[in-house]
Amino acid sequence: MTVRVNKDSFNLREKLSELERPIGLKGSELMGAETAQEARDLVSAGRKNIIINGDLRIWQRSTSATINTSVNTTHRTADRWNNYHNTDGAVTESQSTDVPAGSGFYYSLKHIVTTADTSIATTQYHCHKYDIEGYDVAHLMWGTSQAKPITVSFWAKSSVTGDYGFCIRPGINNSRLYVDTLIISQANTWKKYSFTVPGCTDGTWGKVNNAGMQIQISHAMGTEYQTSTLKQWITALDVSPTTQVNWMSTVGNTWYITGLQVEVGKNATEFEHRSYAEELALCQRYFYINGGTQHQIISQAFSPHTTEIAVAWPHPTEMRAVPTVTISSTNNNNTDFYFRTINNSGFSLTGNGRSIAQMTKHHASIWFNGMSGVPQVPGQVRVQNSRTAFIHLSAEL
């Protein structure tokens, strides 16, 4: 029996020309990948960004703050971002909508010099600082012979051209440091920068709920912390190149940054945009605020004695550690709160007596005390009319 198979005609010359079409450098690398894992590593497929709030959408504390010697490393504005500052000048840090065009970002972190320091002393400095929790970098296996490389990328622009410092180091000590130069070659122009850092095979790196890794970008740095040994792991406490510019030299100098990403491998891929709700929950592991504007409910409450009111609530997510509590309010005392009882009567709190009844990684319990005549019924503690009152809970690294 004879079987005949017919196939539609095609243009052989056209088919051959398709074989000559360029597939690009990454296409060639992907075609050469021998395993699925190797191909995934080339494009950083799946969840990849180790950084939280790298696109600067979450600003729970405030959108503007002054940075000077009195605040040094205190978190002031954008969640998870912090600073090292010790100069004779001052900087205003604020939220900005100046972002690189077409990047998909909406906010950037802006620094502007408000008081200049024309001569940075030997041990003075001003820089960004970002601490990553040990649990989030343990899979890098740094400190072992299997240490994996990472790539750090971000967008930045400055009104001052020159050399800035880029540094990676452990969050719990200064046993190893990796320093490179961030070159701003064109003023007031957004540019994406990336640094591939070889995995560190020694040193001590946090791997639990302590500080695992720190990223530092220096705007000004004293000679005590400068080095000419770049692009390799060192043991000296040096974080910036010897060519470091003094960005603090003139009032009005600006610096912007957004889109910070840290990923495993040797390639800087597109920024991973997560949902706002997920990003907020990730930030609340380290910090959140209970309270706010007038009449806002702090918590369900009860009065175990006529002199006390007890409130308790669960944290929105498990926190990194048992948080510290700071109450910030209009009058900085209990009078900015009131007790709305179950029968809808109001009792204004007095004095400033407060105690922590119990605080864990999962819930908070605070007692307002030192009062008299408190109704012994269930109710709610709320923010007073025409007042602001915030309870800050922080488990920052």
C-alpha positions as CSV (number, residue, x, y, z in Angstrom):
1,M,0.0,0.0,0.0
2,T,1.3,3.4,-0.9
3,V,0.7,6.4,1.4
4,R,1.1,9.9,0.0
5,V,1.6,13.0,2.3
6,N,1.1,16.4,0.8
7,K,2.5,19.6,2.5
8,D,1.7,23.2,1.5
9,S,4.4,24.9,-0.4
10,F,6.6,27.5,1.4
11,N,9.3,30.0,0.4
12,L,12.6,28.3,1.2
13,R,14.5,31.6,0.9
14,E,12.3,33.3,3.5
15,K,12.6,30.4,5.9
16,L,16.4,30.5,5.6
17,S,16.4,34.2,6.2
18,E,14.6,33.7,9.5
19,L,17.5,31.7,10.8
20,E,19.7,34.8,10.6
21,R,17.5,37.0,12.7
22,P,19.4,38.2,15.8
23,I,18.2,36.8,19.1
24,G,20.3,39.1,21.4
25,L,22.9,38.4,24.0
26,K,20.4,37.0,26.6
27,G,18.7,34.9,23.9
28,S,22.0,33.3,23.1
29,E,22.7,32.6,26.8
30,L,19.3,31.1,27.2
31,M,19.7,28.9,24.2
32,G,23.0,27.8,25.7
33,A,21.5,27.0,29.1
34,E,21.8,23.3,29.9
35,T,19.2,23.1,32.7
36,A,15.9,24.7,33.6
37,Q,17.5,26.2,36.7
38,E,20.3,27.8,34.7
39,A,17.7,29.4,32.4
40,R,15.8,30.7,35.4
41,D,18.9,32.1,37.0
42,L,19.6,34.1,33.8
43,V,16.3,35.9,33.8
44,S,15.7,35.8,37.6
45,A,12.3,34.2,37.1
46,G,9.8,34.1,40.0
47,R,10.0,36.1,43.2
48,K,13.4,37.8,43.3
49,N,13.6,41.2,45.1
50,I,15.0,40.8,48.6
51,I,14.4,44.5,49.3
52,I,11.2,45.7,50.9
53,N,9.7,49.0,49.8
54,G,12.4,49.4,47.2
55,D,9.9,51.5,45.1
56,L,9.2,53.8,48.1
57,R,5.4,53.5,48.1
58,I,5.2,53.0,51.9
59,W,5.7,56.1,54.2
60,Q,4.0,55.3,57.5
61,R,6.0,57.7,59.7
62,S,6.0,60.9,57.6
63,T,6.9,62.3,54.2
64,S,9.5,64.8,55.3
65,A,12.1,65.1,58.0
66,T,15.3,66.9,58.9
67,I,18.5,64.9,59.1
68,N,21.3,66.3,61.3
69,T,23.7,65.1,63.9
70,S,20.9,64.8,66.5
71,V,19.0,62.1,64.6
72,N,21.8,60.0,63.0
73,T,20.4,56.5,62.3
74,T,16.8,57.1,63.4
75,H,14.2,56.1,60.9
76,R,12.3,59.2,59.9
77,T,10.4,58.8,56.6
78,A,10.1,56.0,54.1
79,D,9.7,52.6,55.6
80,R,12.9,50.4,55.8
81,W,15.1,53.2,54.6
82,N,17.5,54.9,57.0
83,N,20.6,57.1,57.1
84,Y,24.0,57.5,58.7
85,H,24.6,61.2,59.3
86,N,27.3,63.0,61.2
87,T,28.3,66.3,59.7
88,D,28.2,70.0,60.5
89,G,25.4,70.5,58.0
90,A,21.8,69.3,57.7
91,V,19.7,67.6,55.1
92,T,15.9,67.5,54.5
93,E,14.7,64.0,53.4
94,S,11.3,63.9,51.7
95,Q,8.9,62.0,49.4
96,S,9.1,63.1,45.8
97,T,7.2,62.2,42.6
98,D,10.3,63.0,40.5
99,V,11.0,59.5,39.0
100,P,12.6,58.1,35.9
101,A,10.3,58.3,32.9
102,G,8.7,55.0,31.9
103,S,10.0,53.1,34.9
104,G,6.7,52.4,36.5
105,F,7.7,54.1,39.8
106,Y,5.6,56.8,41.4
107,Y,7.8,57.9,44.3
108,S,11.5,58.6,45.0
109,L,13.4,59.5,48.1
110,K,14.8,63.0,47.9
111,H,17.7,64.5,49.9
112,I,18.5,68.2,49.7
113,V,21.2,70.1,51.6
114,T,19.7,72.7,53.8
115,T,22.9,73.6,55.8
116,A,26.2,73.0,54.0
117,D,29.3,71.4,55.3
118,T,32.1,72.6,53.0
119,S,34.8,70.5,54.7
120,I,33.9,66.9,55.8
121,A,36.1,66.0,58.8
122,T,38.0,62.7,58.9
123,T,35.2,60.8,60.7
124,Q,32.2,62.6,59.4
125,Y,29.7,61.2,56.9
126,H,26.3,61.3,55.2
127,C,24.8,58.3,53.5
128,H,21.8,56.0,52.8
129,K,21.5,52.8,54.9
130,Y,19.3,49.8,54.2
131,D,19.4,46.8,56.5
132,I,18.1,43.4,55.3
133,E,16.9,40.8,57.9
134,G,19.0,37.7,58.2
135,Y,16.1,35.4,57.4
136,D,15.9,37.1,54.0
137,V,19.5,36.6,53.0
138,A,20.3,33.2,54.7
139,H,19.7,31.5,51.3
140,L,22.7,33.3,49.9
141,M,24.9,31.1,52.1
142,W,27.4,34.0,52.7
143,G,30.1,33.1,55.1
144,T,30.4,29.6,53.5
145,S,32.2,28.2,50.4
146,Q,28.8,28.0,48.6
147,A,28.2,31.8,48.8
148,K,26.1,33.0,45.9
149,P,26.6,36.3,44.0
150,I,24.0,39.1,44.1
151,T,23.2,42.0,41.9
152,V,22.1,45.4,43.4
153,S,20.4,47.8,41.1
154,F,18.6,51.1,41.6
155,W,17.8,54.4,39.8
156,A,19.5,57.6,41.0
157,K,20.2,61.2,40.1
158,S,22.1,64.1,41.7
159,S,22.8,67.7,41.0
160,V,26.4,67.0,41.9
161,T,28.5,65.0,39.5
162,G,31.4,62.9,40.8
163,D,32.2,59.7,42.6
164,Y,29.9,58.3,45.4
165,G,30.4,55.3,47.6
166,F,28.6,51.9,47.2
167,C,29.2,49.4,50.0
168,I,27.9,46.0,51.1
169,R,28.6,44.7,54.6
170,P,27.2,42.5,57.4
171,G,24.4,44.0,59.4
172,I,25.7,42.6,62.7
173,N,29.4,43.6,62.5
174,N,32.1,44.9,60.2
175,S,33.9,41.7,59.6
176,R,33.8,42.0,55.8
177,L,33.1,45.0,53.4
178,Y,32.8,45.3,49.7
179,V,33.3,48.8,48.2
180,D,32.7,50.1,44.7
181,T,32.4,53.5,43.0
182,L,29.0,54.9,42.0
183,I,29.8,57.5,39.3
184,I,27.3,60.3,38.6
185,S,28.6,61.6,35.2
186,Q,25.7,63.8,34.3
187,A,23.9,66.2,36.7
188,N,20.2,66.0,37.3
189,T,19.7,63.0,35.0
190,W,18.1,59.7,36.1
191,K,20.2,56.7,35.4
192,K,19.9,53.0,36.4
193,Y,23.0,51.7,38.2
194,S,23.8,48.1,39.0
195,F,26.6,46.3,41.0
196,T,27.3,42.6,40.9
197,V,28.8,41.5,44.2
198,P,30.6,38.2,44.5
199,G,29.3,36.0,47.3
200,C,31.4,36.4,50.5
201,T,32.8,33.1,51.6
202,D,33.9,34.2,55.1
203,G,33.0,36.7,57.8
204,T,29.9,36.6,60.1
205,W,26.5,37.2,58.5
206,G,23.2,37.3,60.3
207,K,20.8,34.5,59.2
208,V,17.9,34.7,61.6
209,N,15.8,37.7,62.7
210,N,18.9,39.9,63.2
211,A,20.5,42.2,60.7
212,G,21.8,40.0,57.9
213,M,23.2,42.5,55.3
214,Q,23.5,46.3,55.0
215,I,23.6,48.3,51.8
216,Q,25.2,51.8,52.1
217,I,25.4,54.6,49.5
218,S,27.6,57.4,50.6
219,H,27.0,61.1,49.6
220,A,29.9,62.4,51.7
221,M,32.5,60.5,53.7
222,G,35.5,61.4,55.8
223,T,38.9,60.0,54.9
224,E,38.9,57.6,57.9
225,Y,36.4,55.5,56.0
226,Q,37.7,55.7,52.4
227,T,39.7,53.1,50.5
228,S,41.4,52.6,47.2
229,T,40.8,48.8,47.4
230,L,37.7,48.4,45.4
231,K,35.6,45.5,44.0
232,Q,36.8,42.9,46.5
233,W,36.1,41.9,50.0
234,I,38.2,43.7,52.7
235,T,38.3,43.6,56.5
236,A,39.0,47.3,57.1
237,L,36.1,49.5,58.1
238,D,36.1,51.4,54.8
239,V,32.9,52.1,52.9
240,S,33.7,54.6,50.2
241,P,36.4,55.3,47.5
242,T,39.2,57.8,48.0
243,T,37.6,59.9,45.2
244,Q,34.4,60.4,47.1
245,V,32.7,63.7,46.3
246,N,31.5,66.1,49.0
247,W,27.8,66.3,48.2
248,M,27.2,68.3,51.4
249,S,29.3,71.3,50.1
250,T,26.5,73.6,48.9
251,V,23.0,74.4,50.1
252,G,20.5,73.2,47.5
253,N,22.4,70.1,46.3
254,T,19.9,67.3,45.6
255,W,20.0,63.5,45.4
256,Y,17.1,61.2,44.4
257,I,16.9,57.4,44.5
258,T,14.2,54.8,43.7
259,G,13.8,51.2,42.5
260,L,16.2,49.5,44.8
261,Q,16.4,45.8,44.1
262,V,18.7,43.0,45.4
263,E,18.5,39.7,43.6
264,V,20.5,36.5,43.4
265,G,22.8,36.1,40.4
266,K,24.9,38.2,38.1
267,N,22.1,40.0,36.2
268,A,20.1,43.1,36.9
269,T,16.6,42.4,35.8
270,E,13.5,44.5,35.7
271,F,12.2,45.7,39.0
272,E,9.7,43.4,40.7
273,H,6.5,45.4,41.4
274,R,4.5,43.8,44.2
275,S,1.0,44.8,45.3
276,Y,0.6,47.7,47.7
277,A,-1.1,45.5,50.3
278,E,1.7,43.0,50.2
279,E,4.4,45.7,50.5
280,L,2.6,47.3,53.4
281,A,2.3,44.0,55.3
282,L,6.1,43.4,54.7
283,C,6.9,46.8,56.2
284,Q,4.6,46.2,59.2
285,R,6.8,43.4,60.3
286,Y,9.2,46.2,61.4
287,F,7.0,49.1,62.1
288,Y,3.3,50.2,62.2
289,I,1.1,52.9,63.7
290,N,-2.1,52.4,65.7
291,G,-4.2,55.5,65.9
292,G,-4.2,58.8,64.0
293,T,-7.0,61.3,63.5
294,Q,-9.8,62.2,65.9
295,H,-12.3,59.5,67.0
296,Q,-10.1,56.7,65.5
297,I,-10.4,53.5,67.5
298,I,-7.2,52.4,69.2
299,S,-8.6,49.1,70.6
300,Q,-11.4,47.5,72.5
301,A,-10.9,48.2,76.1
302,F,-12.1,47.5,79.7
303,S,-11.6,48.9,83.1
304,P,-10.4,46.4,85.7
305,H,-10.2,49.1,88.3
306,T,-11.6,52.6,88.7
307,T,-8.1,53.9,88.2
308,E,-7.1,52.0,85.0
309,I,-8.1,51.3,81.5
310,A,-6.7,48.3,79.7
311,V,-6.4,48.0,75.9
312,A,-5.0,45.1,73.8
313,W,-4.9,44.3,70.1
314,P,-3.1,41.9,67.7
315,H,-0.3,43.3,65.4
316,P,-1.3,43.3,61.7
317,T,1.5,40.7,61.2
318,E,4.1,38.9,63.3
319,M,6.8,41.4,64.0
320,R,10.5,40.8,63.7
321,A,11.0,41.1,67.5
322,V,9.1,42.3,70.5
323,P,8.4,46.0,69.5
324,T,9.2,49.1,71.4
325,V,6.3,51.5,72.0
326,T,6.2,55.3,71.6
327,I,3.1,57.4,72.0
328,S,3.1,60.6,70.1
329,S,0.1,62.9,70.5
330,T,-1.0,66.5,70.5
331,N,-0.3,67.1,74.2
332,N,2.0,64.1,74.6
333,N,-0.1,62.6,77.4
334,N,-3.3,60.5,78.0
335,T,-5.6,63.5,77.6
336,D,-5.5,62.9,73.8
337,F,-7.5,59.7,74.3
338,Y,-11.0,59.0,75.6
339,F,-12.9,55.9,76.8
340,R,-16.2,55.2,74.9
341,T,-18.1,52.8,77.1
342,I,-20.5,50.1,76.0
343,N,-23.4,52.3,76.9
344,N,-22.1,55.0,74.6
345,S,-20.9,57.4,77.3
346,G,-17.5,59.1,77.1
347,F,-14.8,59.2,79.8
348,S,-11.8,61.5,79.1
349,L,-8.4,60.1,80.1
350,T,-6.2,62.2,82.4
351,G,-2.6,62.4,83.4
352,N,0.3,60.5,81.6
353,G,0.4,57.2,83.5
354,R,0.9,54.3,81.2
355,S,2.4,50.8,81.5
356,I,3.1,47.9,79.2
357,A,1.0,45.0,80.5
358,Q,2.3,42.6,77.8
359,M,4.1,43.0,74.6
360,T,5.0,40.1,72.2
361,K,5.7,39.7,68.5
362,H,2.0,38.9,68.0
363,H,0.1,41.4,70.2
364,A,0.2,44.5,72.4
365,S,-1.4,45.3,75.7
366,I,-1.2,48.7,77.3
367,W,-2.7,50.0,80.5
368,F,-3.6,53.7,81.0
369,N,-3.5,54.3,84.8
370,G,-3.3,57.0,87.5
371,M,-6.9,58.1,87.0
372,S,-10.0,58.0,89.1
373,G,-13.7,57.3,88.6
374,V,-13.2,55.1,85.5
375,P,-16.5,53.3,84.6
376,Q,-15.9,49.6,85.1
377,V,-17.5,48.4,81.9
378,P,-16.3,47.3,78.4
379,G,-15.8,49.9,75.7
380,Q,-13.2,51.4,73.3
381,V,-10.3,53.7,73.7
382,R,-10.4,56.3,70.9
383,V,-8.5,59.5,69.8
384,Q,-10.0,62.6,71.3
385,N,-12.0,65.1,69.3
386,S,-9.7,67.6,67.5
387,R,-6.6,65.7,68.5
388,T,-4.0,63.5,67.0
389,A,-2.6,60.5,68.8
390,F,-0.4,57.8,67.4
391,I,1.0,54.7,69.1
392,H,4.2,53.7,67.2
393,L,5.4,50.1,67.4
394,S,8.9,49.5,66.2
395,A,10.9,46.3,65.7
396,E,13.4,47.8,63.3
397,L,16.9,46.3,62.8
